[in-house]
Amino acid sequence: MKNKERDTQDRRRFIKTATKFAAGLAALGITREEWNSIATAAGQTPGQQADDPHKMGNRPRPSAGYGKDLGDFKSGIHTMTSAGLERQYTIDIPANYDKNTPHRLMFAMHMLGGHMNTMVNNRFYGLKTFAERDNIPAIFVAPEGYTDQSPWRTRDDKDHIFFADMLALFKDKLSIDTTRVFSAGFSYGAMVTYSLSLDFQKDLRAVACFAPANWNIYLPPNKHEPIAFYSTTGTNDPICKWINSDARQEGGKYCVLGHLADNGVSVPREIPLATSATHVTTEFQGTKEGYPVIFGSFVGGHSDSQRDPGSEVNWIYKEAWDFFARF
């Protein structure tokens, strides 16, 4: 009788533990199948506790495409239907792609007057050059905008649906580290990246916005979830201004302040701005672990290409890469 009671208690404890484990996976947005892939890739036994996906230095979390052959999915221009629209993107898969290695996934969003081929030609805001230099496995994607006479949509969420559809496709077909997905953009590309940062905090590990604006672009309701955020704005930018309207909280300043608040920091008394030819970059203190916020200021206009006196390095692209590479 005692053995039966003990067995019953053991079963109840097992069910309770399994239920908590399943609930924990669900809260992180992970299916049981994905967790088994994660555990296998990390050398764990399925059922062991997963890393916090935003803990610095966390183990890679492989997508469903881990271990799959590429088949006919190659680098180049692809077309897909999303939200009733025919959309295109260019994907760059490294020549030495390894299906058994989870890769970083980096989106490069083009600016006004630019296209997806612009991103290819400037090596995805220079990020591909740094990835190759540092031998970090990464896949780059340049989506094409221009579906509503603007670089990116201004009145509805169809660009967000496009992003979600691409992400789902790449996770299924490619070996992606689902905890290291990034987006970067300049001007309108920064604006759509900022828009995504309000909606895809659980999918994007970090974003980099070069001259963002929070007007003349579709903005979803902010989920107010933390996300790692890097941005730059010139003190004299006449287009994507540091402050466009205090009353409406429009400007690059308010993009920074919003993410600071979502990342656990109260409004700082002052945000340092550059006053000389040398830029000023500030990493704000007190953010939640794994969710840094960094702002780079320079004396100048609407630009994503800036060099300090005596330097040949575009510090904007370099700092963006350094920001992404820390995760």
Order of alpha helices (4+ residues) and beta strands (2+ residues): alpha-alpha-beta-beta-beta-alpha-alpha-beta-alpha-beta-alpha-beta-beta-alpha-beta-beta-alpha
